[in-house]
Amino acid sequence: MPLQNRSSRTRQRTVLLVVIMVLIVTIVAVLAAVLLANGMKETSMELLQWKGRGTTKNLQEVILGRCYNYITTVNPELRDKDCQKIWEKMQKAFIYKNPCNITIEDYQPLLDLASHPIPCNKSLFWSKTNDLVHRYTKTNHNFLTLEDTLLGYMADGVSWCGNPSSPGINYESCPKWSECESNPSSVYWKMASKMFAEEACGVVQVMLNGSIEAGAFRSNSIFGSVEILNLDPDKVSTVQIWLMQNIGGPPRPVQLLQCASDPDHADCRLCTNSVQ
């Protein structure tokens, strides 16, 4: 009997030790899981900091609204475009990604869905004449700029970028071109500009700014580094360059638009002083 009692007590101690070890392992595992979850939560809240403005608020609604307006009002010939899929492809190109590692390939599915032909003799390229060229195309519908295409219309004046951690989009800040060239906006506009140039045919117009010290043509501009290199000589017959000067230069039709913004300039007076 004494031998049996000792054996029974030994088994009880063994079982007790096993139970205690299981409890310890369980507690350690739970604590580790909690710490890991808290760490992931903190990481998910971290946003990369940049110098540019963040993603436009309600970006999805803005892009979808512009897309639907374009295919129903601006260019009804594109009514069969699927705006929801276009937004999904655009979002997939940058969401949850480092905003300095975006490539043309990221946007290729979007380009496949949103690109469309440009009528011949209507392409108007520009560099450093943003305000003037778009005031001109609003009054003269014989020409189209990149911003008059679906891709340009949707994204004009909008900013966006992703973030590797949750929520995947950075609404606080996005990288400027000077911080990293391969950011979502820069890559998007280069992709859209390349498409616009490749679609150009017939007589092509270019509006350049002749009043800037760096010169009207700059090889590092979008026009100089992307668009002019992708014009197809088999499709484009002529390139007509409009060299725009600030008010005070030689008279030209577009000067009427410049005078609308500065009617008191001497060159904008339609009548000279009457001879008494």
C-alpha atoms as one frame of an Amber mdcrd trajectory, in Angstrom:
protein
   0.000   0.000   0.000   2.709   2.572   0.804   4.237   1.917  -2.631   0.881
   2.449  -4.333   0.289   5.702  -2.411   3.671   7.040  -3.448   2.975   6.108
  -7.081  -0.421   7.808  -6.935   1.048  10.994  -5.474   3.739  11.022  -8.166
   1.126  10.798 -10.894  -0.856  13.619  -9.268   2.237  15.816  -9.134   2.975
  15.047 -12.782  -0.552  15.918 -13.835  -0.433  19.105 -11.786   2.873  20.110
 -13.351   1.502  19.444 -16.832  -1.601  21.558 -16.097   0.559  24.393 -14.783
   2.813  24.255 -17.871  -0.208  24.308 -20.183  -1.593  27.326 -18.342   1.746
  29.138 -18.563   2.069  28.416 -22.295  -1.524  29.555 -22.867  -1.000  32.795
 -20.956   2.230  33.523 -22.838   0.529  32.832 -26.155  -2.388  35.132 -25.299
  -0.052  37.926 -24.203   2.014  37.539 -27.366  -1.107  37.692 -29.511  -2.322
  40.831 -27.741   1.049  42.544 -28.099   1.256  41.564 -31.764  -2.256  42.840
 -32.429  -1.478  46.137 -30.725   1.733  46.417 -32.693  -0.085  45.781 -35.962
  -2.739  48.310 -35.026  -0.112  50.948 -34.336   1.659  50.115 -37.588  -1.584
  50.314 -39.535  -2.118  53.831 -38.236   1.281  55.042 -39.440   1.188  57.125
 -42.631   4.186  58.031 -44.728   4.769  61.782 -44.654   5.233  63.817 -47.848
   5.375  67.467 -48.898   2.502  67.435 -51.374  -1.225  67.657 -50.683  -2.958
  64.452 -49.743  -5.544  62.413 -51.604  -8.613  64.432 -52.568 -11.472  63.822
 -50.154 -14.218  61.566 -51.506 -11.924  60.591 -54.364 -14.134  57.705 -55.476
 -17.215  59.906 -55.738 -15.252  62.611 -57.589 -13.810  60.201 -60.176 -17.089
  58.354 -60.695 -19.072  61.596 -60.968 -16.709  63.031 -63.557 -16.619  59.774
 -65.495 -20.418  59.530 -65.700 -20.692  63.200 -66.661 -18.108  62.764 -69.413
 -19.699  59.735 -71.055 -23.238  61.117 -70.825 -22.755  64.848 -71.453 -19.271
  65.721 -72.713 -18.777  62.800 -75.095 -21.897  60.611 -75.361 -20.167  58.453
 -77.972 -18.387  56.845 -75.024 -21.620  55.961 -73.213 -20.655  52.264 -73.199
 -17.626  52.891 -70.968 -17.957  51.218 -67.555 -17.161  53.940 -65.005 -17.306
  51.569 -62.039 -14.669  49.291 -63.561 -12.604  52.309 -64.563 -12.562  53.485
 -60.932 -11.690  50.000 -59.693  -8.710  49.779 -62.063  -7.543  53.251 -61.094
  -7.775  52.470 -57.384  -5.993  49.140 -57.781  -3.077  50.942 -59.432  -2.088
  52.771 -56.235  -3.970  51.571 -53.132  -1.820  49.879 -50.434   1.308  50.624
 -52.489   4.368  52.687 -51.718   3.639  55.923 -53.614   7.206  56.141 -54.877
   7.111  52.755 -56.624   4.264  53.210 -59.121   4.818  52.092 -62.721   3.115
  52.533 -66.088   2.197  48.856 -65.877   0.127  49.568 -62.761  -2.089  51.832
 -64.856  -2.219  49.696 -67.998  -5.568  48.016 -67.121  -7.046  51.494 -66.578
  -5.654  52.715 -69.898  -7.172  49.727 -71.680 -10.615  50.639 -70.322 -10.565
  54.442 -70.527  -8.611  55.308 -73.682 -10.482  56.401 -76.804  -9.682  57.807
 -80.278  -8.971  61.523 -80.782 -10.396  63.095 -83.970  -7.763  64.175 -86.489
  -6.735  67.847 -86.611  -8.084  68.480 -83.093  -5.131  67.730 -80.796  -3.830
  70.750 -78.905  -0.737  70.236 -76.739   0.507  72.818 -74.275   3.327  73.638
 -71.882   3.265  76.374 -69.225   0.065  77.801 -70.709  -2.438  75.866 -68.585
  -4.932  78.631 -67.854  -4.838  80.249 -71.294  -5.078  77.058 -73.333  -8.112
  75.812 -71.430  -9.893  79.140 -71.630  -9.268  78.938 -75.356 -10.659  75.424
 -75.797 -13.750  76.358 -73.789 -14.541  79.071 -76.329 -13.257  77.230 -79.402
 -14.454  73.648 -79.608 -12.318  72.889 -82.654  -9.487  71.679 -80.429  -9.011
  69.164 -77.611  -6.356  69.160 -74.907  -5.403  66.157 -72.795  -7.770  67.441
 -70.109 -10.622  67.135 -72.623 -10.128  63.353 -72.867 -11.749  60.956 -70.410
  -8.490  60.241 -68.562  -7.641  63.936 -68.325 -11.162  65.040 -67.451 -11.436
  62.613 -64.531  -8.116  63.487 -62.911  -7.723  67.210 -63.632  -6.919  69.050
 -60.391  -7.229  65.862 -58.321  -4.505  64.299 -56.162  -4.156  60.762 -54.874
  -1.628  58.304 -53.448  -1.578  55.068 -51.529   0.048  53.893 -48.317   1.440
  50.400 -47.594  -0.499  50.161 -44.314  -4.204  50.536 -43.547  -6.348  52.229
 -44.827  -4.258  51.962 -47.998  -4.853  55.578 -49.089  -3.025  58.621 -47.696
  -5.398  61.559 -47.243  -2.820  63.618 -45.348   0.011  64.021 -47.852   1.339
  62.697 -51.163   4.837  62.931 -52.664   5.746  65.784 -54.950   7.637  65.117
 -58.165  10.775  66.467 -56.479  10.480  63.812 -53.747  10.054  60.872 -56.102
   9.313  60.854 -59.809   7.421  57.559 -59.786   4.507  58.826 -57.714   0.889
  57.979 -58.675  -0.024  61.355 -60.184   3.175  61.837 -62.197   3.052  58.329
 -63.632  -0.660  58.737 -64.419  -0.171  61.961 -66.353   2.812  60.585 -68.249
   0.735  57.545 -69.194  -2.217  59.709 -70.270   0.061  62.124 -72.158   1.680
  59.251 -74.047  -1.753  57.956 -75.039  -2.872  61.443 -76.149   0.219  61.869
 -78.329  -0.065  58.421 -79.886  -3.698  59.125 -80.847  -2.910  62.480 -82.528
  -3.284  62.652 -86.299  -3.400  65.228 -89.090  -2.480  68.783 -88.098  -1.351
  69.087 -84.464  -1.328  72.342 -82.484   1.089  73.231 -79.663   0.706  76.267
 -77.393   3.970  77.231 -75.671   4.861  80.063 -73.305   7.408  82.374 -74.905
   7.657  84.674 -71.901   9.460  82.401 -69.445  13.212  82.763 -68.974  13.866
  79.030 -69.264  12.602  79.099 -72.845   9.379  78.059 -74.522  10.518  74.502
 -75.173  11.874  72.530 -72.229  13.107  68.985 -72.772  12.168  68.009 -69.195
   8.516  69.080 -69.553   5.760  66.551 -70.237   5.492  67.892 -73.769   9.262
  67.772 -74.318   9.952  64.426 -72.639   6.789  62.439 -73.389   4.332  63.881
 -75.889   6.610  65.067 -78.680   8.487  61.760 -78.591   5.274  59.775 -79.075
   3.806  61.680 -82.014   3.512  59.249 -84.924   5.101  60.751 -88.084   2.990
  58.395 -90.185  -0.190  59.934 -88.730   0.810  63.549 -88.004   1.238  65.707
 -91.113   1.970  69.099 -89.550   2.857  70.563 -86.152   1.830  74.176 -85.719
   3.403  75.970 -82.745   1.695  78.902 -81.060   4.347  80.857 -79.187   2.422
  82.868 -76.627   3.868  86.027 -75.101   2.552  88.002 -72.184   0.273  90.888
 -73.133   2.429  93.492 -74.870   3.667  91.224 -77.642   2.360  91.062 -81.228
  -1.452  90.872 -81.675  -3.038  87.422 -82.031  -6.568  85.913 -81.652  -5.829
  84.374 -78.243  -4.938  87.843 -76.963  -8.681  88.494 -76.615  -8.742  85.875
 -73.851  -5.694  87.397 -72.199  -7.375  90.795 -72.271 -10.462  89.355 -70.619
  -8.262  88.771 -67.571  -6.410  92.089 -67.854  -8.718  94.561 -69.644  -6.865
  97.638 -68.407  -3.606  96.742 -70.164  -2.601  99.254 -72.858  -2.683  96.593
 -75.565  -6.266  95.722 -74.649  -7.772  99.128 -75.361  -9.945  98.911 -78.430
 -10.055 102.673 -78.993  -7.374 105.338 -78.858  -7.998 108.696 -77.283 -10.235
 110.772 -79.471  -8.669 113.793 -81.157 -10.209 116.912 -79.674
